[in-house]
Amino acid sequence: MLYWILYEQLYPSIIPFPLFRYVTFRTAFSSLTALFLCIVLGPWMINMLRRLQIGQHIREEGPRSHQKKAGTPTMGGLLILVSIVVPTLLWTNLRNPYVWIALFGLLSFGAIGFWDDYSKVRRKQNEGLTARRKFLLQVLAGLAVGVFLLSLHAMGLYSTTMNMPFFKGFKPDMLIDSLLGNPLTYPLAFVFFFAFLVFVIVGSSNAVNLTDGLDGLAIGLMIIASGAMTVLTYASGHAQFASYLDLVRLPGASELTIFCGAMTGASIGFLWYNAHPAEVFMGDVGSLSLGSGMATVAVLVKQEILLLFIGGVFVLEALSVILQVGSYKLRRKRIFKMAPLHHHFEALGWQESKIIVRFWIAGLVTALFALTTLKLR
């Protein structure tokens, strides 16, 4: 909106407004706008959630130390969504289709999370949507993203070629090269494309959701991950950087830098209220939307594999749950004292604040490693 008014309409009649054509300038303002909105609207949102008695219900099988958190306002992810969507609409070029797809990925999973959170509040227990219904809705949202991407691909605005870490010359095409270009296998290629896309987006959203178990843990890791995605989107949309780093370049992808900047700013702002001891929890409406938003951007800029490293701690948290459940079903034995992984360290006697900071450090290390792989190929 502001990009259209200040740059396309007033430029060059007013001297300072040419600055708005620069993605870096608008990304900075997008981050600051998101941070400002989150900080300013935070107290109002928290008070409103308290008045509506939208409090967190703690599961009985979880750590006993968490029982004192019962009643803390939840669904604070609504604050995160507002703080991301408003700056994105203000500072991006709204003619860019990548921006709308990223917003759809964010808001569709946010709607699923809202439904789940609302069900928990209404039933006054820690069980919302059934796992099957929740997963089905996530798959449908992921498939919708895939349909949008294929429509862009048909118009020549999206590449199905993937960037691969460590391998400079290896760039498989999810639709063609992976199945040797045989026309008879095209239906299988489309099945593979959608299956992989759904796996990335749904897996990312649930990984962030599983990590959201300690005050500030998930949102702190999101600051790191979205910051790394900001760098990636800028490099992917910049002709010289993309050529130098041998990345699959999408000319309009640089607008996603502003979206990622808004995610970073909103995450920093939410941490102000979510830091230990938390005044508000993000709920599924926040964790599912942030995870899907990050994954949708990774899919758009063709960094699906690198997302494993950028969200390294999220991946470990999800794997700990998968291994724990699988081990118990197959052997009737547990690998960890409790899953997800952060609860295991709680059971070992680690203080909550120590777990949070150490996981942040681990997340920073994996994100920096992911960025170094851009050149180490």
C-alpha positions as a Markdown table, in Angstrom:
| # | Residue | x | y | z |
|---|---|---|---|---|
| 1 | Met | 0.0 | 0.0 | 0.0 |
| 2 | Leu | 2.6 | 2.5 | 1.1 |
| 3 | Tyr | 4.9 | 1.3 | -1.7 |
| 4 | Trp | 2.2 | 2.1 | -4.3 |
| 5 | Ile | 1.4 | 5.5 | -2.8 |
| 6 | Leu | 4.9 | 6.8 | -1.9 |
| 7 | Tyr | 6.9 | 5.3 | -4.7 |
| 8 | Glu | 4.7 | 4.6 | -7.7 |
| 9 | Gln | 2.4 | 7.6 | -7.3 |
| 10 | Leu | 4.6 | 10.4 | -5.7 |
| 11 | Tyr | 8.0 | 9.4 | -7.1 |
| 12 | Pro | 9.8 | 11.4 | -8.5 |
| 13 | Ser | 7.8 | 14.4 | -7.5 |
| 14 | Ile | 9.1 | 14.3 | -3.9 |
| 15 | Ile | 12.8 | 13.7 | -3.4 |
| 16 | Pro | 13.0 | 11.2 | -0.4 |
| 17 | Phe | 10.4 | 8.8 | -1.9 |
| 18 | Pro | 12.8 | 7.0 | -4.3 |
| 19 | Leu | 14.1 | 5.2 | -1.3 |
| 20 | Phe | 11.0 | 3.1 | -1.2 |
| 21 | Arg | 12.1 | 1.3 | -4.4 |
| 22 | Tyr | 14.9 | -0.4 | -2.4 |
| 23 | Val | 14.0 | -3.7 | -0.8 |
| 24 | Thr | 16.5 | -3.2 | 2.0 |
| 25 | Phe | 14.9 | 0.1 | 3.0 |
| 26 | Arg | 11.3 | -1.4 | 3.0 |
| 27 | Thr | 12.5 | -4.5 | 4.8 |
| 28 | Ala | 13.9 | -2.4 | 7.7 |
| 29 | Phe | 10.7 | -0.4 | 8.0 |
| 30 | Ser | 8.6 | -3.6 | 7.7 |
| 31 | Ser | 10.5 | -5.1 | 10.7 |
| 32 | Leu | 10.2 | -1.9 | 12.7 |
| 33 | Thr | 6.5 | -1.7 | 11.9 |
| 34 | Ala | 5.9 | -5.3 | 13.0 |
| 35 | Leu | 7.9 | -4.8 | 16.2 |
| 36 | Phe | 6.1 | -1.5 | 17.0 |
| 37 | Leu | 2.6 | -3.1 | 16.4 |
| 38 | Cys | 3.4 | -6.1 | 18.6 |
| 39 | Ile | 4.8 | -4.0 | 21.5 |
| 40 | Val | 2.0 | -1.5 | 21.4 |
| 41 | Leu | -0.9 | -3.9 | 20.9 |
| 42 | Gly | 0.5 | -6.5 | 23.3 |
| 43 | Pro | -1.0 | -5.2 | 26.6 |
| 44 | Trp | -4.4 | -4.6 | 24.9 |
| 45 | Met | -4.4 | -8.2 | 23.5 |
| 46 | Ile | -3.3 | -9.8 | 26.8 |
| 47 | Asn | -6.0 | -7.9 | 28.7 |
| 48 | Met | -8.7 | -8.9 | 26.2 |
| 49 | Leu | -7.7 | -12.5 | 26.4 |
| 50 | Arg | -7.9 | -12.4 | 30.1 |
| 51 | Arg | -11.4 | -10.8 | 30.0 |
| 52 | Leu | -12.6 | -13.5 | 27.7 |
| 53 | Gln | -11.0 | -16.1 | 30.0 |
| 54 | Ile | -8.9 | -17.5 | 27.1 |
| 55 | Gly | -6.3 | -19.3 | 29.3 |
| 56 | Gln | -3.9 | -22.1 | 28.7 |
| 57 | His | -4.9 | -25.6 | 29.9 |
| 58 | Ile | -1.9 | -27.7 | 30.9 |
| 59 | Arg | -1.9 | -31.4 | 30.2 |
| 60 | Glu | -1.6 | -33.6 | 33.3 |
| 61 | Glu | 1.0 | -35.9 | 31.8 |
| 62 | Gly | 3.4 | -33.0 | 31.2 |
| 63 | Pro | 6.0 | -31.7 | 33.6 |
| 64 | Arg | 4.5 | -30.8 | 37.0 |
| 65 | Ser | 6.4 | -27.5 | 37.1 |
| 66 | His | 4.1 | -26.3 | 34.2 |
| 67 | Gln | 0.9 | -26.6 | 36.2 |
| 68 | Lys | 1.5 | -23.1 | 37.7 |
| 69 | Lys | 1.2 | -21.8 | 34.1 |
| 70 | Ala | -2.4 | -22.8 | 33.8 |
| 71 | Gly | -4.7 | -19.9 | 33.0 |
| 72 | Thr | -2.0 | -17.9 | 31.3 |
| 73 | Pro | -3.6 | -16.1 | 28.3 |
| 74 | Thr | -3.2 | -18.1 | 25.1 |
| 75 | Met | -4.0 | -17.5 | 21.4 |
| 76 | Gly | -1.4 | -14.7 | 21.4 |
| 77 | Gly | -0.5 | -15.8 | 17.9 |
| 78 | Leu | -3.3 | -13.5 | 16.7 |
| 79 | Leu | -1.0 | -10.6 | 17.8 |
| 80 | Ile | 1.8 | -12.1 | 15.7 |
| 81 | Leu | -0.4 | -12.5 | 12.7 |
| 82 | Val | -1.6 | -8.9 | 12.8 |
| 83 | Ser | 2.0 | -7.7 | 13.3 |
| 84 | Ile | 3.1 | -9.7 | 10.2 |
| 85 | Val | 0.2 | -9.1 | 7.8 |
| 86 | Val | -0.1 | -5.3 | 8.3 |
| 87 | Pro | 3.5 | -4.4 | 7.6 |
| 88 | Thr | 3.6 | -6.8 | 4.7 |
| 89 | Leu | 0.5 | -5.1 | 3.1 |
| 90 | Leu | 2.0 | -1.7 | 3.8 |
| 91 | Trp | 5.6 | -2.2 | 2.5 |
| 92 | Thr | 5.5 | -4.8 | -0.2 |
| 93 | Asn | 4.6 | -4.5 | -3.9 |
| 94 | Leu | 1.1 | -6.0 | -3.7 |
| 95 | Arg | 1.3 | -6.9 | -7.4 |
| 96 | Asn | 3.8 | -9.6 | -6.6 |
| 97 | Pro | 2.2 | -13.0 | -6.5 |
| 98 | Tyr | 4.8 | -14.5 | -4.2 |
| 99 | Val | 3.7 | -12.2 | -1.4 |
| 100 | Trp | 0.1 | -13.4 | -1.6 |
| 101 | Ile | 1.1 | -17.0 | -1.6 |
| 102 | Ala | 3.3 | -16.5 | 1.5 |
| 103 | Leu | 0.4 | -14.7 | 3.2 |
| 104 | Phe | -1.9 | -17.6 | 2.3 |
| 105 | Gly | 0.5 | -20.1 | 3.7 |
| 106 | Leu | 0.7 | -18.1 | 6.9 |
| 107 | Leu | -3.0 | -17.3 | 7.3 |
| 108 | Ser | -4.5 | -20.7 | 6.3 |
| 109 | Phe | -2.5 | -22.5 | 8.9 |
| 110 | Gly | -3.2 | -19.7 | 11.3 |
| 111 | Ala | -6.9 | -20.4 | 10.8 |
| 112 | Ile | -6.4 | -24.1 | 11.5 |
| 113 | Gly | -4.5 | -23.2 | 14.7 |
| 114 | Phe | -7.3 | -20.7 | 15.7 |
| 115 | Trp | -9.9 | -23.4 | 15.3 |
| 116 | Asp | -7.8 | -25.8 | 17.4 |
| 117 | Asp | -7.2 | -23.2 | 20.1 |
| 118 | Tyr | -10.8 | -22.2 | 20.2 |
| 119 | Ser | -11.9 | -25.8 | 20.6 |
| 120 | Lys | -9.5 | -26.2 | 23.6 |
| 121 | Val | -10.9 | -23.0 | 25.2 |
| 122 | Arg | -14.5 | -24.0 | 24.6 |
| 123 | Arg | -14.0 | -27.5 | 26.1 |
| 124 | Lys | -11.8 | -26.2 | 28.9 |
| 125 | Gln | -9.1 | -28.9 | 28.3 |
| 126 | Asn | -5.9 | -29.4 | 26.4 |
| 127 | Glu | -7.6 | -31.2 | 23.5 |
| 128 | Gly | -8.8 | -29.4 | 20.5 |
| 129 | Leu | -9.3 | -30.7 | 17.0 |
| 130 | Thr | -8.7 | -34.4 | 16.6 |
| 131 | Ala | -5.3 | -35.3 | 15.2 |
| 132 | Arg | -6.8 | -36.7 | 12.0 |
| 133 | Arg | -9.0 | -33.6 | 11.3 |
| 134 | Lys | -6.1 | -31.2 | 12.1 |
| 135 | Phe | -3.8 | -33.1 | 9.8 |
| 136 | Leu | -6.3 | -33.3 | 7.0 |
| 137 | Leu | -6.9 | -29.5 | 7.1 |
| 138 | Gln | -3.1 | -28.9 | 7.0 |
| 139 | Val | -2.8 | -31.2 | 4.0 |
| 140 | Leu | -5.6 | -29.4 | 2.2 |
| 141 | Ala | -3.9 | -26.0 | 2.9 |
| 142 | Gly | -0.6 | -27.4 | 1.7 |
| 143 | Leu | -2.2 | -28.7 | -1.5 |
| 144 | Ala | -3.7 | -25.3 | -2.1 |
| 145 | Val | -0.3 | -23.7 | -1.9 |
| 146 | Gly | 0.9 | -26.3 | -4.5 |
| 147 | Val | -1.9 | -25.4 | -6.9 |
| 148 | Phe | -0.9 | -21.8 | -6.7 |
| 149 | Leu | 2.7 | -22.6 | -7.4 |
| 150 | Leu | 1.9 | -24.8 | -10.4 |
| 151 | Ser | -0.2 | -21.9 | -11.8 |
| 152 | Leu | 2.8 | -19.6 | -11.5 |
| 153 | His | 5.0 | -22.4 | -13.0 |
| 154 | Ala | 2.7 | -22.5 | -16.0 |
| 155 | Met | 3.2 | -18.7 | -16.5 |
| 156 | Gly | 6.9 | -19.1 | -16.2 |
| 157 | Leu | 7.0 | -17.3 | -12.8 |
| 158 | Tyr | 8.1 | -20.2 | -10.7 |
| 159 | Ser | 10.8 | -22.8 | -11.0 |
| 160 | Thr | 10.4 | -26.4 | -9.7 |
| 161 | Thr | 14.2 | -26.7 | -9.7 |
| 162 | Met | 15.7 | -27.1 | -6.2 |
| 163 | Asn | 18.8 | -25.6 | -4.8 |
| 164 | Met | 20.9 | -28.3 | -3.1 |
| 165 | Pro | 23.4 | -27.6 | -0.3 |
| 166 | Phe | 27.0 | -28.8 | -0.8 |
| 167 | Phe | 26.3 | -29.7 | -4.5 |
| 168 | Lys | 26.9 | -26.8 | -6.9 |
| 169 | Gly | 25.9 | -28.5 | -10.2 |
| 170 | Phe | 23.2 | -30.7 | -8.9 |
| 171 | Lys | 19.8 | -29.0 | -9.2 |
| 172 | Pro | 17.0 | -31.6 | -9.5 |
| 173 | Asp | 13.7 | -30.6 | -11.0 |
| 174 | Met | 10.8 | -31.9 | -8.9 |
| 175 | Leu | 8.5 | -32.3 | -11.9 |
| 176 | Ile | 10.9 | -33.4 | -14.7 |
| 177 | Asp | 14.4 | -34.5 | -13.8 |
| 178 | Ser | 13.4 | -36.6 | -10.8 |
| 179 | Leu | 11.5 | -38.9 | -13.2 |
| 180 | Leu | 13.9 | -38.8 | -16.2 |
| 181 | Gly | 11.6 | -36.6 | -18.3 |
| 182 | Asn | 9.4 | -39.5 | -19.5 |
| 183 | Pro | 6.0 | -38.2 | -20.4 |
| 184 | Leu | 4.4 | -41.4 | -19.1 |
| 185 | Thr | 5.6 | -40.6 | -15.7 |
| 186 | Tyr | 4.2 | -37.0 | -15.5 |
| 187 | Pro | 1.3 | -38.0 | -13.3 |
| 188 | Leu | 3.7 | -39.5 | -10.8 |
| 189 | Ala | 5.8 | -36.4 | -11.1 |
| 190 | Phe | 2.9 | -34.3 | -10.0 |
| 191 | Val | 2.1 | -36.7 | -7.1 |
| 192 | Phe | 5.7 | -36.4 | -6.0 |
| 193 | Phe | 5.6 | -32.6 | -6.3 |
| 194 | Phe | 2.5 | -32.3 | -4.1 |
| 195 | Ala | 3.7 | -34.9 | -1.6 |
| 196 | Phe | 7.0 | -33.3 | -1.1 |
| 197 | Leu | 5.4 | -29.8 | -0.8 |
| 198 | Val | 2.9 | -31.0 | 1.7 |
| 199 | Phe | 5.6 | -32.8 | 3.7 |
| 200 | Val | 7.7 | -29.6 | 3.9 |
| 201 | Ile | 4.9 | -27.2 | 4.9 |
| 202 | Val | 3.0 | -29.5 | 7.2 |
| 203 | Gly | 6.2 | -30.9 | 8.7 |
| 204 | Ser | 7.5 | -27.4 | 9.4 |
| 205 | Ser | 4.3 | -26.1 | 11.0 |
| 206 | Asn | 4.0 | -29.1 | 13.3 |
| 207 | Ala | 7.7 | -28.9 | 14.2 |
| 208 | Val | 7.3 | -25.3 | 15.4 |
| 209 | Asn | 4.1 | -26.4 | 17.2 |
| 210 | Leu | 5.9 | -29.2 | 19.1 |
| 211 | Thr | 8.8 | -26.8 | 20.0 |
| 212 | Asp | 6.3 | -24.3 | 21.6 |
| 213 | Gly | 6.5 | -25.8 | 25.1 |
| 214 | Leu | 8.7 | -23.4 | 27.1 |
| 215 | Asp | 8.4 | -19.7 | 27.6 |
| 216 | Gly | 10.0 | -17.9 | 24.7 |
| 217 | Leu | 11.6 | -21.1 | 23.2 |
| 218 | Ala | 9.8 | -21.3 | 19.9 |
| 219 | Ile | 9.5 | -17.6 | 19.3 |
| 220 | Gly | 13.2 | -17.0 | 20.0 |
| 221 | Leu | 14.1 | -19.7 | 17.5 |
| 222 | Met | 11.7 | -18.1 | 15.0 |
| 223 | Ile | 13.7 | -14.8 | 15.3 |
| 224 | Ile | 16.8 | -16.7 | 14.2 |
| 225 | Ala | 15.1 | -18.7 | 11.5 |
| 226 | Ser | 13.2 | -15.9 | 10.0 |
| 227 | Gly | 16.3 | -13.7 | 10.1 |
| 228 | Ala | 18.2 | -16.4 | 8.1 |
| 229 | Met | 15.2 | -16.6 | 5.7 |
| 230 | Thr | 15.4 | -12.8 | 5.2 |
| 231 | Val | 19.0 | -13.2 | 4.0 |
| 232 | Leu | 18.1 | -16.1 | 1.7 |
| 233 | Thr | 15.2 | -14.4 | 0.1 |
| 234 | Tyr | 17.2 | -11.3 | -0.6 |
| 235 | Ala | 20.0 | -13.3 | -2.1 |
| 236 | Ser | 17.6 | -15.3 | -4.3 |
| 237 | Gly | 16.0 | -12.2 | -5.7 |
| 238 | His | 19.2 | -10.3 | -6.3 |
| 239 | Ala | 20.7 | -10.9 | -9.7 |
| 240 | Gln | 24.3 | -10.5 | -8.8 |
| 241 | Phe | 24.1 | -12.4 | -5.5 |
| 242 | Ala | 22.1 | -15.3 | -7.0 |
| 243 | Ser | 24.6 | -15.6 | -9.9 |
| 244 | Tyr | 27.6 | -15.4 | -7.6 |
| 245 | Leu | 26.1 | -18.1 | -5.2 |
| 246 | Asp | 24.7 | -20.1 | -8.1 |
| 247 | Leu | 21.2 | -20.0 | -6.8 |
| 248 | Val | 18.0 | -20.6 | -8.7 |
| 249 | Arg | 16.9 | -17.0 | -9.1 |
| 250 | Leu | 13.3 | -15.8 | -9.0 |
| 251 | Pro | 13.2 | -12.1 | -10.0 |
| 252 | Gly | 10.3 | -11.2 | -7.8 |
| 253 | Ala | 11.4 | -13.2 | -4.8 |
| 254 | Ser | 13.1 | -10.1 | -3.3 |
| 255 | Glu | 9.7 | -8.9 | -2.1 |
| 256 | Leu | 9.6 | -11.9 | 0.2 |
| 257 | Thr | 12.5 | -10.3 | 2.1 |
| 258 | Ile | 10.0 | -7.8 | 3.4 |
| 259 | Phe | 7.6 | -10.6 | 4.5 |
| 260 | Cys | 10.5 | -12.3 | 6.3 |
| 261 | Gly | 11.5 | -9.0 | 7.9 |
| 262 | Ala | 8.0 | -8.6 | 9.2 |
| 263 | Met | 8.1 | -12.1 | 10.7 |
| 264 | Thr | 11.4 | -11.3 | 12.4 |
| 265 | Gly | 10.1 | -8.0 | 13.8 |
| 266 | Ala | 6.8 | -9.6 | 15.0 |
| 267 | Ser | 8.7 | -12.4 | 16.6 |
| 268 | Ile | 11.0 | -10.0 | 18.5 |
| 269 | Gly | 8.0 | -8.0 | 19.6 |
| 270 | Phe | 6.1 | -11.1 | 20.8 |
| 271 | Leu | 9.2 | -12.3 | 22.8 |
| 272 | Trp | 8.8 | -9.1 | 24.8 |
| 273 | Tyr | 5.7 | -10.7 | 26.4 |
| 274 | Asn | 6.5 | -14.4 | 25.9 |
| 275 | Ala | 9.9 | -14.3 | 27.6 |
| 276 | His | 10.1 | -16.3 | 30.9 |
| 277 | Pro | 7.9 | -16.0 | 32.8 |
| 278 | Ala | 5.4 | -15.6 | 29.9 |
| 279 | Glu | 2.6 | -13.2 | 30.1 |
| 280 | Val | 0.9 | -14.8 | 27.0 |
| 281 | Phe | 1.3 | -17.9 | 24.9 |
| 282 | Met | 1.1 | -17.9 | 21.2 |
| 283 | Gly | -1.0 | -21.1 | 21.0 |
| 284 | Asp | -1.5 | -23.2 | 17.8 |
| 285 | Val | -2.7 | -20.1 | 15.9 |
| 286 | Gly | 0.8 | -18.7 | 16.3 |
| 287 | Ser | 3.1 | -21.8 | 16.1 |
| 288 | Leu | 1.3 | -23.4 | 13.1 |
| 289 | Ser | 1.2 | -20.1 | 11.1 |
| 290 | Leu | 4.8 | -19.3 | 11.8 |
| 291 | Gly | 6.0 | -22.7 | 10.8 |
| 292 | Ser | 4.0 | -22.7 | 7.6 |
| 293 | Gly | 4.9 | -19.2 | 6.7 |
| 294 | Met | 8.6 | -20.0 | 7.0 |
| 295 | Ala | 8.2 | -23.2 | 4.9 |
| 296 | Thr | 6.1 | -21.5 | 2.2 |
| 297 | Val | 8.9 | -19.0 | 1.8 |
| 298 | Ala | 11.5 | -21.7 | 1.6 |
| 299 | Val | 9.5 | -23.5 | -1.1 |
| 300 | Leu | 9.1 | -20.2 | -3.1 |
| 301 | Val | 12.9 | -19.5 | -3.1 |
| 302 | Lys | 13.8 | -23.2 | -3.6 |
| 303 | Gln | 15.5 | -23.7 | -0.3 |
| 304 | Glu | 13.5 | -26.6 | 1.0 |
| 305 | Ile | 16.5 | -28.7 | 1.9 |
| 306 | Leu | 18.3 | -25.8 | 3.6 |
| 307 | Leu | 15.2 | -25.3 | 5.7 |
| 308 | Leu | 16.3 | -28.5 | 7.6 |
| 309 | Phe | 19.4 | -26.6 | 8.8 |
| 310 | Ile | 17.8 | -23.2 | 9.3 |
| 311 | Gly | 15.2 | -24.8 | 11.6 |
| 312 | Gly | 17.6 | -27.4 | 13.0 |
| 313 | Val | 16.2 | -27.3 | 16.5 |
| 314 | Phe | 12.6 | -27.5 | 15.3 |
| 315 | Val | 13.7 | -30.6 | 13.3 |
| 316 | Leu | 15.3 | -32.2 | 16.4 |
| 317 | Glu | 12.2 | -31.5 | 18.5 |
| 318 | Ala | 10.0 | -33.2 | 15.9 |
| 319 | Leu | 12.3 | -36.1 | 15.5 |
| 320 | Ser | 12.4 | -36.7 | 19.3 |
| 321 | Val | 8.6 | -37.1 | 19.2 |
| 322 | Ile | 8.7 | -39.4 | 16.2 |
| 323 | Leu | 11.4 | -41.6 | 17.8 |
| 324 | Gln | 9.7 | -41.7 | 21.2 |
| 325 | Val | 6.4 | -42.7 | 19.8 |
| 326 | Gly | 7.9 | -45.2 | 17.4 |
| 327 | Ser | 10.1 | -46.8 | 20.0 |
| 328 | Tyr | 7.2 | -47.1 | 22.5 |
| 329 | Lys | 4.9 | -48.7 | 19.9 |
| 330 | Leu | 7.6 | -51.2 | 18.7 |
| 331 | Arg | 9.5 | -52.0 | 21.8 |
| 332 | Arg | 7.4 | -50.6 | 24.7 |
| 333 | Lys | 10.4 | -48.6 | 25.7 |
| 334 | Arg | 11.1 | -44.9 | 25.7 |
| 335 | Ile | 14.2 | -43.3 | 24.3 |
| 336 | Phe | 13.8 | -40.0 | 26.2 |
| 337 | Lys | 12.5 | -39.3 | 29.6 |
| 338 | Met | 9.8 | -37.2 | 28.0 |
| 339 | Ala | 9.2 | -35.8 | 24.5 |
| 340 | Pro | 9.5 | -33.3 | 22.9 |
| 341 | Leu | 13.2 | -32.9 | 23.5 |
| 342 | His | 13.0 | -29.8 | 25.7 |
| 343 | His | 10.9 | -31.8 | 28.2 |
| 344 | His | 13.6 | -34.5 | 28.4 |
| 345 | Phe | 16.1 | -31.9 | 29.6 |
| 346 | Glu | 13.5 | -30.6 | 32.1 |
| 347 | Ala | 13.2 | -34.2 | 33.4 |
| 348 | Leu | 17.0 | -34.3 | 33.8 |
| 349 | Gly | 16.8 | -31.3 | 36.2 |
| 350 | Trp | 17.8 | -28.5 | 33.8 |
| 351 | Gln | 16.2 | -25.1 | 34.7 |
| 352 | Glu | 13.7 | -23.8 | 32.1 |
| 353 | Ser | 15.7 | -20.6 | 31.4 |
| 354 | Lys | 18.9 | -22.6 | 30.8 |
| 355 | Ile | 17.1 | -24.9 | 28.3 |
| 356 | Ile | 15.7 | -22.0 | 26.4 |
| 357 | Val | 19.0 | -20.1 | 26.0 |
| 358 | Arg | 21.0 | -23.2 | 25.1 |
| 359 | Phe | 18.4 | -24.2 | 22.5 |
| 360 | Trp | 18.6 | -20.6 | 21.1 |
| 361 | Ile | 22.4 | -21.0 | 20.9 |
| 362 | Ala | 21.9 | -24.3 | 19.0 |
| 363 | Gly | 19.4 | -22.7 | 16.7 |
| 364 | Leu | 21.8 | -19.8 | 15.9 |
| 365 | Val | 24.6 | -22.3 | 15.2 |
| 366 | Thr | 22.5 | -24.3 | 12.7 |
| 367 | Ala | 21.2 | -21.2 | 11.0 |
| 368 | Leu | 24.7 | -19.8 | 10.6 |
| 369 | Phe | 25.8 | -23.2 | 9.2 |
| 370 | Ala | 22.9 | -23.1 | 6.7 |
| 371 | Leu | 24.0 | -19.7 | 5.5 |
| 372 | Thr | 27.6 | -20.8 | 5.1 |
| 373 | Thr | 26.5 | -23.7 | 2.8 |
| 374 | Leu | 25.5 | -21.1 | 0.2 |
| 375 | Lys | 29.2 | -20.7 | -0.6 |
| 376 | Leu | 30.6 | -24.1 | 0.6 |
| 377 | Arg | 29.6 | -26.0 | -2.5 |
